[in-house]
Amino acid sequence: MTRSKQVSGWACSASRAARKPDLLIELVETGGDAKAEAGAALYPYNVAKSGVAGRMPIGAIVRDASGKVVGGLWGRTELGLLFLDMFFVAEDVRGKSYGSRLLSAVETEARKRGCARAVVETSSFQAPGFLCSPRIRGIWQG
């Protein structure tokens, strides 16, 4: 017997012999509560295996005179690593060292938290000159 669930226009089927009938895979567009629940379960496992605790958000922002955020760097520290998730500097303030200063502020705090390496998620078209500079490449090399 086969069970099917319509997911984004595709019929997904799985044989009862291949999986428990009470489990269902569902595609989602956002993590929401399910992602938070999975993260809550995964974190203790990671800590138990690595021996390193202390996941904390990290970030720094740049505001203009009116208080509007014109740049920022956000991520987290976890397992002795700095994870950089989002880095933004408004076009009109680029090239004025704000990106470097944001990175320096976050990097200093990450090192205080015991981080020795960084993980950066980006696309090749996003700030290639900045991210490929010798200073950036050399920051987190052993």
N, C-alpha and C positions, 0 to 999 in steps of 0.2 A: 504494500500500500504506500502511496506517495502523498505527502502533504505539500501544498504550495501556498506561498504568500506573495501577493503582488507588491513589488518594491520598485518604485519609479518606472513603471511601464514594463518591467521584466518579471516573468514568473520564475520564482526560485523554488526548486524542488529538492527534497532530500529523502532518501529511502529510510524507512523506519529501522532497517538493519544497520544503517550507517550512523544513526544518532538516536539519542533517547527521545521519545515522542513528546516529552514535556519541555524540551528546549527549542527555542526558535531564534534564528538570527534575523535581526532587523537592521536595516540601514537607517542612520539618523544624520541629520544635517548639523546638529550642535551636540555638544557633550552633555550639557545639562546635569541633572541629578545622577544619571547613569555614570557619567564620567567622574563625577565627584565620588560616587560610591566605589568605583573601580580604583581610583587613586587612593582612597582611604584604605582599601585592602592591599594595594601594592606597596605603599610606603613602608608599613611594618616589615614586610618581606624583604624589601631592599635594605632596610636598616639591619635586620637580622643577618643578612648575607654579607653586607659590607662592613658592618660595625661603625658606620658613620651616620649620625642623626643630625637634625637641625635644618630641615627644609624651611626656607624663609623667602618671601618675596623681596625683590630689590629693585630700585629704580632711582632715577634722577630726572628732573625736568628743568627746562628753561622757559621763563615767562617774559613777555614784553612789558613795557611800562603800564599797560592797561590791565595786566594780569592774565592775558591770554597765553595759553601754552603754545610755544612756537618750536618746541623740541623736547625730546624725551627718550629715555632708554629704560626698558623694563625687562625684567626676567626674574630669576630665582637662583638661590644658592641651594645646592643639595648634593649629598654624597661627595663633598670635597670639590665640586665643580660649580662654575658660574655658567648658567644657561641664559643666553641672551635671546629673548623672544621677539622684541620689537624695538626698533631704533628709528627715530624720526627727527628730522630737522627741516623746518619750513624752508622753501626755496629762497625766500628773500633774506635769510640769515645764514645760508650755507656759505662755506669758504671763509668763515670768520672764527674758526677754531672752536665753535660750540660743540660740534660732534666729538672732538678730541677731549674737550673738558668734561662732557657728560661721561664719556668712556673712562676717563681718569678717576672721576668721582666714584663710579660704580666699581671699577677695578680695585680701588683702594679699600672700599668696604668689603668686597669679596675676599680680598687677601686677609683682612682682619678676621673674617669668618673661616679662614683656613682653606680657601680655595687655591689650587695650584694650576688649574687649567680652565679653559672656557670652551663652551659649545655655542656656536653661532649658527642660527638658521637664517638663510638669506637666499636670494636669487642672484644670478650672475649680473643682471642689469641694475641691481640696487647698489648704488654708491661704489662701483668697482674701484675707482681711484683711491677712495678712503680706505676701504676694507683690504685692499691689496698693498697698501703702503708698508714699507719695512717696519715702521713702528708698530702697526697693528699686528702684522704677521709675527713679530718677535715678542710680543707681550707675554704670551702664555706658553712659550717653548721652554721645556725643562731647563 
